[in-house]
Amino acid sequence: MDIGGTNIRAAVATGVTSFVDHVSLRTPAADGPDAVLDAVSDAVWAACPGGTPDGVAVGIPGPLDPDTGVVFAAPQLKGWTDVDAATRLAKLVGCHVVVHNDASLAGYAEWVAGAGKGARHMIFITASTGIGGGLVVNGELISGRAGTAGEIGHMPLGTDYPACAQGHAGCLEGTASGAAIARRAKEAIARGEKTVLAALDLALVDAAAVMRAAQAGDSVSCRLWHDAGRALGRAVGGLINLLSPEIVVIGGGLINAGELLFDPLRAGVGEIAFEVPTKQCRIVQAGLGTDAGLVGAVAWAVHSFGEG
């Protein structure tokens, strides 16, 4: 299971990372935990019309305890505070349930079957509307006490950088996320900067629109993508110094910008990372695309409940 703010996706594992065609239902995100868990249960039965599954693994956004199944908070889901999701869902579906952070599971998927396959030490970063991540150290997915290990989006850049949506001044997500790129583009338009984006309805000014404008040579848009890539690269450089991974895998929608993102990212890494660990670390694009979260949940289900 992969629970998002818009959709719930469910699939039956047929192997360590393989699954049959998935089921997708709308997430009643504004209706509280009971409504969401009822929808998750409906998705389980839709995916398993032949009977009760051996177990269910669920990827959920936000801090949680993977050992107890308690979700401390879920920013995209209303009313999720200290919800014992594993116990409540287990009663609905009649089998054991494990939960994990969705970004961590996407990273786990890249490690098991994607761009990080075979590495003992991997950092995964998903750069999309927000920024998240996952850590594999010594061949083990690291969760931390609150299940938030890998919250790379909230690394500090410095107090002179914009705040993220959580209000953290100088947070990486406030500069390098898709939401930040869109916000900064609108601010540039409001200041009267010369940009082709000013001809658009403000509602249409998102990271994808800024990407297209940058690819067409718009100087403001190029600057915004350069700033985002450089900030992300400096964060990656700091992580390389801290953890010395074999590979850093970058996923999420922003990688669709290609070298518009990766050129300043690599340069940013070089500004702060030590030479020796950098030479021994590859920085690559993720390989599983939008299926990473679901593949990770499948792999975590097999990890938790076995292949038998």
Residue frames relative to the residue before (quaternion, step in Angstrom):
aa qw qx qy qz dx dy dz
M 1.0000 0.0000 0.0000 0.0000 0.00 0.00 0.00
D 0.0584 -0.7620 0.6445 0.0253 3.54 -1.09 0.81
I 0.1246 -0.8123 0.5686 0.0379 3.58 -0.43 1.24
G 0.0280 -0.7879 0.6151 -0.0132 3.54 -0.75 1.10
G 0.6750 -0.5016 0.3485 0.4140 3.55 -1.26 0.15
T 0.7374 0.3746 -0.2124 0.5203 3.59 1.22 -0.46
N 0.8297 0.0799 0.0075 0.5525 3.58 0.85 -0.97
I 0.2588 -0.6899 0.6509 0.1826 3.50 -1.37 0.50
R 0.0799 -0.7988 0.5956 0.0279 3.57 -0.80 1.01
A 0.0490 -0.7944 0.6054 -0.0069 3.53 -1.01 0.88
A 0.0552 0.7874 -0.6119 0.0512 3.55 -1.09 0.74
V 0.4040 -0.6906 0.5478 0.2443 3.54 -1.19 0.63
A 0.4215 -0.7153 0.5038 0.2386 3.56 -0.80 1.06
T 0.1356 -0.7789 0.6080 0.0721 3.55 -1.00 0.89
G 0.7754 0.0406 -0.0262 0.6296 3.56 1.36 -0.05
V 0.7831 -0.3402 0.2204 0.4717 3.55 -1.26 -0.11
T 0.8156 0.0556 -0.0233 0.5755 3.60 1.01 -0.74
S 0.5937 0.5778 -0.3653 0.4246 3.59 1.23 0.16
F 0.0210 -0.7987 0.6011 -0.0154 3.56 -1.16 0.59
V 0.5145 -0.6084 0.4971 0.3434 3.53 -1.28 0.39
D 0.7541 -0.3889 0.2598 0.4612 3.58 -1.29 0.27
H 0.3850 -0.7723 0.4626 0.2032 3.55 -0.72 1.08
V 0.3874 -0.6691 0.5862 0.2422 3.52 -1.39 0.39
S 0.0855 -0.7989 0.5942 0.0376 3.59 -0.96 0.81
L 0.0154 -0.7816 0.6229 -0.0279 3.55 -0.89 1.04
R 0.5774 -0.5800 0.4432 0.3658 3.57 -1.21 0.50
T 0.3640 -0.7099 0.5584 0.2276 3.58 -1.04 0.77
P 0.2684 -0.7542 0.5718 0.1794 3.63 -0.67 1.02
A 0.0781 -0.8841 0.4591 0.0381 3.54 0.81 1.12
A 0.7229 0.4528 -0.2475 0.4595 3.59 1.04 -0.75
D 0.6416 0.5857 -0.2996 0.3945 3.59 1.27 -0.20
G 0.6312 -0.5771 0.3293 0.4002 3.59 1.21 0.18
P 0.7243 -0.4824 0.2893 0.3988 3.57 -1.29 0.36
D 0.6436 0.5359 -0.3459 0.4230 3.62 0.89 -0.85
A 0.6674 0.4991 -0.3069 0.4596 3.57 0.92 -0.89
V 0.6567 0.5035 -0.3168 0.4636 3.59 0.95 -0.82
L 0.6860 0.4749 -0.2971 0.4643 3.59 0.87 -0.89
D 0.5953 0.5326 -0.3647 0.4785 3.61 1.11 -0.57
A 0.6581 0.4958 -0.3093 0.4748 3.59 0.99 -0.81
V 0.6114 0.5320 -0.3446 0.4738 3.59 1.07 -0.71
S 0.6385 0.5221 -0.3165 0.4685 3.57 0.98 -0.87
D 0.6376 0.5212 -0.3234 0.4662 3.59 0.97 -0.86
A 0.6566 0.5106 -0.3104 0.4602 3.58 1.00 -0.84
V 0.6069 0.5493 -0.3497 0.4557 3.60 1.06 -0.73
W 0.7082 0.4523 -0.2755 0.4669 3.58 0.80 -0.98
A 0.6230 0.5267 -0.3476 0.4621 3.59 1.09 -0.61
A 0.6870 0.4665 -0.2771 0.4833 3.58 1.08 -0.74
C 0.7745 0.2721 -0.1280 0.5566 3.59 1.19 -0.61
P 0.0033 0.8472 -0.5313 0.0003 3.62 0.57 1.03
G 0.6526 0.5526 -0.3118 0.4141 3.58 1.20 -0.40
G 0.7803 -0.2729 0.1794 0.5333 3.61 1.20 -0.15
T 0.7297 -0.4330 0.3168 0.4239 3.52 -1.39 -0.08
P 0.4265 -0.6988 0.5026 0.2777 3.63 -0.87 0.85
D 0.6225 -0.5385 0.4131 0.3897 3.56 -1.29 0.31
G 0.7649 -0.1830 0.1367 0.6022 3.56 1.14 -0.60
V 0.2679 -0.7552 0.5796 0.1484 3.56 -1.25 0.41
A 0.1126 -0.7591 0.6389 0.0543 3.57 -0.96 0.97
V 0.1101 -0.8224 0.5581 -0.0030 3.55 -0.80 1.07
G 0.2277 -0.7412 0.6167 0.1356 3.55 -0.98 0.91
I 0.0224 -0.8101 0.5830 -0.0577 3.58 -0.68 1.15
P 0.4290 -0.6976 0.4989 0.2835 3.63 -0.90 0.81
G 0.7186 0.4564 -0.3239 0.4128 3.56 -1.00 0.80
P 0.6544 -0.5166 0.3752 0.4052 3.58 -1.30 0.17
L 0.1248 0.7816 -0.5977 0.1272 3.56 -0.97 0.92
D 0.4136 -0.6707 0.5516 0.2737 3.54 -1.33 0.28
P 0.2985 -0.7904 0.5009 0.1877 3.63 -0.29 1.16
D 0.6114 0.5635 -0.3563 0.4264 3.61 1.18 -0.40
T 0.7775 0.3185 -0.1669 0.5160 3.58 0.97 -0.84
G 0.4271 -0.7118 0.4585 0.3174 3.59 1.19 -0.49
V 0.4896 0.6513 -0.4378 0.3801 3.58 1.25 0.28
V 0.2389 -0.7496 0.6051 0.1220 3.57 -0.88 1.03
F 0.3278 -0.7780 0.5056 0.1777 3.58 -0.53 1.18
A 0.7645 -0.1398 0.1184 0.6180 3.56 1.09 -0.78
A 0.0754 -0.7689 0.6325 0.0542 3.56 -1.23 0.52
P 0.3526 -0.8054 0.4300 0.2051 3.59 0.00 1.29
Q 0.7213 0.4367 -0.2592 0.4709 3.61 1.03 -0.68
L 0.7178 0.4082 -0.2244 0.5175 3.59 1.29 -0.18
K 0.4110 -0.7481 0.4710 0.2226 3.58 -0.63 1.14
G 0.8518 0.2311 -0.1606 0.4419 3.54 -1.07 0.82
W 0.5141 0.6438 -0.4273 0.3723 3.59 1.23 0.17
T 0.2578 0.7289 -0.5884 0.2367 3.55 -0.14 1.34
D 0.8372 -0.1163 0.0237 0.5338 3.57 -0.58 1.22
V 0.2510 0.7730 -0.5273 0.2478 3.55 0.84 1.08
D 0.3010 -0.7376 0.5765 0.1816 3.61 -0.76 1.03
A 0.1233 -0.8581 0.4964 0.0461 3.52 0.49 1.28
A 0.6500 0.5366 -0.3348 0.4212 3.60 0.91 -0.87
T 0.6926 0.4708 -0.2872 0.4649 3.61 0.83 -0.95
R 0.6837 0.4948 -0.2968 0.4467 3.57 0.86 -0.94
L 0.6806 0.4718 -0.2955 0.4763 3.58 0.97 -0.82
A 0.5997 0.5703 -0.3609 0.4300 3.60 1.05 -0.71
K 0.6435 0.5189 -0.3209 0.4622 3.60 1.04 -0.74
L 0.6697 0.5094 -0.2932 0.4539 3.56 1.10 -0.72
V 0.7963 0.3193 -0.1518 0.4908 3.59 0.95 -0.84
G 0.4473 -0.7502 0.4143 0.2558 3.59 1.25 -0.05
C 0.7116 0.3525 -0.2823 0.5382 3.59 1.07 0.67
H 0.6640 -0.4835 0.3719 0.4325 3.57 -1.28 0.12
V 0.1256 -0.7834 0.6074 0.0387 3.55 -1.12 0.78
V 0.0661 -0.7607 0.6436 0.0525 3.56 -1.07 0.80
V 0.1693 -0.7791 0.5956 0.0976 3.57 -1.11 0.70
H 0.0065 0.7777 -0.6286 0.0045 3.54 -1.24 0.51
N 0.6199 -0.5299 0.4200 0.3981 3.55 -1.25 0.38
D 0.5237 -0.6882 0.4062 0.2952 3.58 -0.84 0.98
A 0.6601 0.4945 -0.3246 0.4630 3.62 0.96 -0.76
S 0.6164 0.5359 -0.3427 0.4641 3.58 1.08 -0.71
L 0.6645 0.4930 -0.3085 0.4693 3.58 1.00 -0.79
A 0.6053 0.5294 -0.3617 0.4717 3.60 1.07 -0.60
G 0.6477 0.5004 -0.3095 0.4840 3.56 1.05 -0.76
Y 0.6172 0.5441 -0.3311 0.4620 3.56 1.04 -0.79
A 0.6345 0.5341 -0.3198 0.4581 3.57 1.04 -0.83
E 0.6664 0.4921 -0.3078 0.4680 3.59 0.92 -0.87
W 0.6494 0.5112 -0.3134 0.4677 3.58 1.10 -0.65
V 0.7057 0.4598 -0.2608 0.4718 3.59 0.95 -0.88
A 0.8590 0.0895 0.0256 0.5035 3.58 0.82 -0.97
G 0.6991 0.4923 -0.2729 0.4410 3.60 1.20 -0.12
A 0.8555 -0.1726 0.1200 0.4733 3.53 -1.12 -0.74
G 0.7220 0.4293 -0.2458 0.4838 3.60 1.19 -0.47
K 0.3236 0.7826 -0.4864 0.2148 3.57 1.25 0.18
G 0.8034 0.2841 -0.2280 0.4711 3.55 -0.92 0.96
A 0.5763 0.5903 -0.3869 0.4121 3.61 1.22 -0.24
R 0.3783 -0.7013 0.5492 0.2520 3.59 -1.14 0.58
H 0.7810 0.1833 -0.0840 0.5912 3.56 1.14 -0.66
M 0.1301 0.8091 -0.5526 0.1521 3.59 -0.43 1.22
I 0.1600 -0.7284 0.6553 0.1200 3.52 -1.20 0.69
F 0.1234 -0.7738 0.6189 0.0547 3.57 -0.91 0.97
I 0.0402 -0.7784 0.6265 0.0055 3.55 -0.98 0.91
T 0.1154 -0.7618 0.6317 0.0851 3.56 -0.91 0.89
A 0.0833 -0.8007 0.5931 -0.0133 3.55 -0.59 1.23
S 0.2041 0.7662 -0.5700 0.2152 3.53 -0.28 1.29
T 0.8050 -0.0543 0.0880 0.5842 3.61 -0.79 -0.98
G 0.7484 0.0929 -0.0545 0.6545 3.53 1.15 -0.84
I 0.4136 -0.6769 0.5391 0.2829 3.54 -1.31 -0.23
G 0.0552 0.7823 -0.6172 0.0632 3.55 -0.87 1.03
G 0.0922 -0.8222 0.5586 0.0585 3.54 -1.21 -0.16
G 0.2079 -0.7484 0.6139 0.1409 3.49 -1.39 -0.05
L 0.2346 -0.7796 0.5707 0.1068 3.56 -1.17 0.65
V 0.0650 -0.7413 0.6662 0.0485 3.53 -1.05 0.88
V 0.0195 0.7965 -0.6000 0.0728 3.56 -0.62 1.18
N 0.8374 -0.0079 -0.0475 0.5445 3.56 -0.76 1.11
G 0.6897 -0.5083 0.2730 0.4374 3.55 1.01 0.84
E 0.6543 0.4772 -0.3188 0.4924 3.59 1.18 0.46
L 0.4224 -0.6751 0.5429 0.2664 3.57 -0.99 0.88
I 0.2435 -0.7925 0.5478 0.1123 3.57 -0.64 1.16
S 0.1874 -0.8153 0.5437 0.0678 3.56 -0.74 1.11
G 0.2765 -0.7415 0.5566 0.2526 3.57 0.88 -0.93
R 0.7106 -0.4845 0.3030 0.4104 3.57 -1.25 0.36
A 0.7815 0.3084 -0.1618 0.5176 3.59 0.94 -0.86
G 0.5347 -0.6502 0.3975 0.3652 3.56 1.24 0.27
T 0.5827 0.6174 -0.3528 0.3935 3.58 1.22 0.28
A 0.3348 0.7351 -0.5259 0.2662 3.61 1.18 0.21
G 0.7396 0.3545 -0.2787 0.4997 3.56 -0.80 1.00
E 0.4311 0.6816 -0.4811 0.3435 3.62 1.23 0.26
I 0.0534 -0.8647 0.4992 -0.0156 3.50 0.64 1.24
G 0.5950 0.6137 -0.3555 0.3780 3.57 1.10 -0.62
H 0.7364 0.3976 -0.2260 0.4986 3.56 1.19 -0.43
M 0.3128 0.7023 -0.5510 0.3246 3.53 1.08 0.80
P 0.4468 -0.7094 0.4728 0.2712 3.62 -0.98 0.77
L 0.2589 -0.7468 0.5939 0.1499 3.54 -1.09 0.81
G 0.6585 -0.4064 0.3360 0.5369 3.56 1.12 -0.72
T 0.5810 -0.6423 0.3759 0.3295 3.58 -1.01 0.75
D 0.6200 0.5424 -0.3580 0.4396 3.60 1.20 -0.21
Y 0.5749 0.5547 -0.3863 0.4610 3.58 1.29 0.09
P 0.6241 -0.5628 0.3775 0.3890 3.62 -1.16 0.51
A 0.5279 -0.6144 0.4877 0.3256 3.55 -1.28 0.44
C 0.4710 -0.6325 0.5272 0.3166 3.55 -1.26 0.41
A 0.7280 -0.4254 0.2998 0.4463 3.58 -1.28 -0.01
Q 0.6445 0.5070 -0.3206 0.4741 3.60 1.22 -0.41
G 0.5609 -0.6399 0.3693 0.3735 3.58 1.29 -0.01
H 0.4552 0.6793 -0.4566 0.3505 3.59 1.26 0.25
A 0.3590 -0.7483 0.5153 0.2137 3.58 -0.50 1.15
G 0.8457 0.1846 -0.1395 0.4808 3.56 -1.00 0.86
C 0.3843 0.7411 -0.4657 0.2935 3.57 1.25 0.40
L 0.6004 -0.5832 0.4078 0.3648 3.60 -1.04 0.78
E 0.6594 0.5324 -0.3128 0.4289 3.58 0.91 -0.90
G 0.6195 0.5660 -0.3385 0.4257 3.60 1.16 -0.48
T 0.7434 0.3474 -0.2053 0.5334 3.59 1.28 -0.26
A 0.8132 0.3524 -0.1326 0.4439 3.56 0.85 -1.03
S 0.5683 0.5949 -0.3992 0.4046 3.63 1.19 0.00
G 0.6558 -0.4977 0.3888 0.4136 3.55 -1.30 0.25
A 0.6378 0.5259 -0.3241 0.4599 3.56 1.01 -0.82
A 0.6566 0.5141 -0.3090 0.4572 3.58 1.02 -0.83
I 0.6290 0.5289 -0.3365 0.4597 3.59 0.97 -0.81
A 0.6653 0.4950 -0.3003 0.4714 3.58 0.93 -0.90
R 0.6610 0.5114 -0.3128 0.4513 3.60 0.90 -0.91
R 0.6857 0.4836 -0.2869 0.4622 3.58 0.89 -0.92
A 0.6005 0.5417 -0.3575 0.4671 3.60 1.14 -0.56
K 0.6605 0.4937 -0.3054 0.4762 3.58 0.95 -0.83
E 0.6232 0.5271 -0.3372 0.4692 3.58 1.05 -0.69
A 0.6367 0.5211 -0.3241 0.4669 3.59 1.02 -0.78
I 0.6318 0.5189 -0.3249 0.4754 3.57 1.02 -0.81
A 0.6650 0.5131 -0.3029 0.4503 3.60 0.92 -0.93
R 0.6651 0.4898 -0.3004 0.4770 3.61 1.13 -0.61
G 0.5140 -0.6686 0.4004 0.3585 3.55 1.27 -0.16
E 0.3293 0.7457 -0.5191 0.2571 3.60 1.18 0.42
K 0.4971 -0.6683 0.4721 0.2887 3.55 -1.09 0.79
T 0.2732 0.7447 -0.5579 0.2439 3.55 -0.46 1.25
V 0.5409 -0.6224 0.4548 0.3364 3.58 -1.08 0.69
L 0.5395 0.6340 -0.3986 0.3849 3.59 1.21 -0.39
A 0.5727 0.6178 -0.3747 0.3872 3.58 1.17 -0.56
A 0.6310 0.5431 -0.3324 0.4432 3.60 1.19 -0.42
L 0.6218 0.5611 -0.3320 0.4340 3.58 1.28 -0.27
D 0.5531 -0.5156 0.5205 0.3967 3.52 -1.33 0.32
L 0.5373 -0.6572 0.4138 0.3289 3.62 -0.79 0.96
A 0.6078 0.5708 -0.3515 0.4257 3.58 1.10 -0.65
L 0.6919 0.4685 -0.2667 0.4803 3.59 1.22 -0.47
V 0.5496 0.6051 -0.3982 0.4163 3.58 1.27 -0.06
D 0.1997 0.7559 -0.5927 0.1933 3.54 -0.14 1.35
A 0.7472 -0.3970 0.2583 0.4663 3.58 -1.25 0.02
A 0.6323 0.5352 -0.3374 0.4472 3.59 1.04 -0.73
A 0.6477 0.5061 -0.3182 0.4724 3.60 1.00 -0.79
V 0.6473 0.5011 -0.3142 0.4809 3.59 1.02 -0.80
M 0.6133 0.5424 -0.3434 0.4602 3.59 1.08 -0.70
R 0.6708 0.4915 -0.3064 0.4633 3.59 0.85 -0.92
A 0.6512 0.5105 -0.3186 0.4623 3.57 0.97 -0.81
A 0.6454 0.5143 -0.3184 0.4665 3.59 1.00 -0.80
Q 0.6559 0.5122 -0.3122 0.4582 3.56 0.97 -0.83
A 0.6739 0.4603 -0.2832 0.5038 3.58 1.23 -0.50
G 0.6414 -0.5834 0.3032 0.3952 3.58 1.30 0.12
D 0.3905 0.7218 -0.4904 0.2931 3.62 1.22 0.14
S 0.4322 -0.7571 0.4260 0.2418 3.58 -0.52 1.18
V 0.6329 0.5219 -0.3406 0.4594 3.62 0.98 -0.76
S 0.6735 0.4958 -0.2931 0.4633 3.56 0.89 -0.92
C 0.6251 0.5292 -0.3338 0.4667 3.58 1.02 -0.78
R 0.6509 0.5209 -0.3193 0.4507 3.58 0.97 -0.84
L 0.6585 0.5189 -0.3132 0.4462 3.58 0.94 -0.88
W 0.6710 0.4702 -0.2998 0.4886 3.59 0.96 -0.81
H 0.6146 0.5338 -0.3504 0.4632 3.59 1.04 -0.69
D 0.6578 0.5104 -0.3107 0.4585 3.59 0.92 -0.90
A 0.6577 0.5116 -0.3074 0.4596 3.56 0.97 -0.89
G 0.6840 0.4905 -0.2879 0.4568 3.57 0.86 -0.96
R 0.6560 0.5104 -0.3157 0.4578 3.58 0.94 -0.87
A 0.6527 0.5114 -0.3184 0.4594 3.59 0.92 -0.89
L 0.6557 0.4978 -0.3118 0.4744 3.56 0.95 -0.86
G 0.6505 0.5303 -0.3097 0.4469 3.57 1.01 -0.82
R 0.6470 0.5040 -0.3242 0.4715 3.58 0.98 -0.77
A 0.6258 0.5168 -0.3368 0.4772 3.58 1.06 -0.70
V 0.6402 0.5087 -0.3187 0.4794 3.58 0.98 -0.84
G 0.6328 0.5400 -0.3311 0.4454 3.58 0.98 -0.80
G 0.6497 0.5083 -0.3094 0.4731 3.55 1.00 -0.80
L 0.6567 0.5039 -0.3043 0.4714 3.57 1.03 -0.79
I 0.6061 0.5370 -0.3501 0.4709 3.58 1.09 -0.67
N 0.6465 0.5082 -0.3163 0.4730 3.59 0.99 -0.82
L 0.7022 0.4928 -0.2620 0.4420 3.57 0.98 -0.89
L 0.8406 0.2329 -0.0589 0.4855 3.57 0.80 -1.07
S 0.2166 -0.8157 0.5080 0.1721 3.61 1.22 -0.34
P 0.0995 0.8293 -0.5426 0.0887 3.61 0.63 1.08
E 0.5474 -0.5737 0.4880 0.3648 3.53 -1.33 0.23
I 0.8136 0.0415 0.0517 0.5777 3.54 1.05 -0.83
V 0.1510 -0.7278 0.6595 0.1123 3.53 -1.20 0.68
V 0.1494 -0.7980 0.5823 0.0422 3.56 -0.65 1.15
I 0.1440 -0.7939 0.5887 0.0489 3.56 -0.73 1.10
G 0.0114 0.8004 -0.5978 0.0431 3.57 -0.71 1.11
G 0.5212 0.6416 -0.4675 0.3134 3.56 -1.28 -0.27
G 0.7183 -0.5076 0.2910 0.3765 3.53 -1.28 0.42
L 0.6080 0.5912 -0.3675 0.3819 3.61 1.07 -0.61
I 0.5835 0.5919 -0.3931 0.3932 3.61 1.10 -0.45
N 0.5032 0.6398 -0.4315 0.3888 3.60 1.25 -0.17
A 0.5941 0.5732 -0.3624 0.4326 3.59 1.24 -0.30
G 0.3491 -0.7790 0.4683 0.2278 3.59 1.27 -0.13
E 0.8514 -0.1187 0.0926 0.5024 3.58 -0.94 -0.91
L 0.4816 0.6418 -0.4383 0.4050 3.58 1.25 -0.22
L 0.7134 0.3741 -0.2170 0.5514 3.56 1.16 -0.67
F 0.7476 0.4691 -0.2467 0.4002 3.56 0.74 -1.07
D 0.5738 0.5778 -0.3965 0.4239 3.65 1.06 -0.50
P 0.7323 0.3776 -0.2645 0.5012 3.65 0.68 -0.93
L 0.5682 0.5867 -0.3896 0.4256 3.60 1.15 -0.52
R 0.6867 0.4735 -0.2888 0.4700 3.58 0.81 -0.98
A 0.6340 0.5181 -0.3322 0.4683 3.57 1.03 -0.75
G 0.6454 0.5277 -0.3153 0.4534 3.58 1.01 -0.79
V 0.5932 0.5536 -0.3529 0.4660 3.56 1.07 -0.73
G 0.6929 0.5080 -0.2733 0.4326 3.55 0.89 -0.99
E 0.5903 0.5892 -0.3643 0.4143 3.59 1.20 -0.43
I 0.8333 0.2425 -0.0748 0.4912 3.57 1.02 -0.71
A 0.6516 0.5375 -0.3259 0.4247 3.61 1.09 -0.60
F 0.5079 -0.6238 0.4985 0.3231 3.55 -1.15 0.66
E 0.6120 -0.6172 0.3676 0.3307 3.54 -1.09 0.81
V 0.6875 0.5143 -0.3096 0.4085 3.60 0.78 -0.98
P 0.7196 0.4090 -0.2943 0.4778 3.68 0.67 -0.88
T 0.6025 0.5668 -0.3626 0.4293 3.59 1.13 -0.58
K 0.6491 0.5216 -0.3148 0.4554 3.57 1.01 -0.84
Q 0.7256 0.4247 -0.2298 0.4902 3.58 1.12 -0.64
C 0.6619 0.4685 -0.2949 0.5054 3.58 1.29 0.22
R 0.2450 -0.7486 0.6000 0.1398 3.56 -0.95 0.93
I 0.1674 -0.7466 0.6342 0.1110 3.56 -1.12 0.73
V 0.0650 0.8352 -0.5313 0.1265 3.57 -0.39 1.25
Q 0.5438 -0.5806 0.4904 0.3559 3.53 -1.33 0.27
A 0.5614 -0.5933 0.4654 0.3408 3.55 -1.17 0.67
G 0.3778 -0.7745 0.4769 0.1732 3.54 -1.14 0.67
L 0.7068 0.5110 -0.2547 0.4177 3.60 1.20 -0.40
G 0.3766 -0.7680 0.4614 0.2354 3.58 1.26 -0.02
T 0.8290 -0.2347 0.1740 0.4769 3.56 -1.15 -0.69
D 0.6038 0.5689 -0.3600 0.4269 3.59 1.24 -0.17
A 0.4159 0.7521 -0.4542 0.2345 3.61 1.22 -0.20
G 0.6618 0.5182 -0.3184 0.4384 3.60 0.89 -0.87
L 0.6925 0.4641 -0.2795 0.4764 3.56 0.94 -0.88
V 0.6206 0.5217 -0.3369 0.4788 3.59 1.03 -0.76
G 0.6507 0.5195 -0.3142 0.4560 3.58 1.00 -0.81
A 0.6481 0.5043 -0.3179 0.4740 3.57 1.00 -0.78
V 0.6196 0.5282 -0.3328 0.4758 3.58 1.05 -0.77
A 0.6806 0.4883 -0.2890 0.4635 3.57 0.85 -0.98
W 0.6587 0.4938 -0.3102 0.4754 3.59 1.04 -0.75
A 0.6033 0.5403 -0.3572 0.4654 3.59 1.09 -0.59
V 0.6642 0.4833 -0.2982 0.4861 3.58 0.93 -0.91
H 0.6248 0.5354 -0.3242 0.4667 3.59 1.03 -0.82
S 0.7397 0.4439 -0.2276 0.4517 3.58 0.91 -0.92
F 0.8224 0.2626 -0.0979 0.4951 3.56 0.95 -0.85
G 0.5422 -0.6496 0.3836 0.3699 3.57 1.29 -0.02
E 0.5213 -0.6591 0.4616 0.2841 3.51 -1.32 0.28
G 0.5246 0.6726 -0.3971 0.3386 3.58 1.25 -0.12
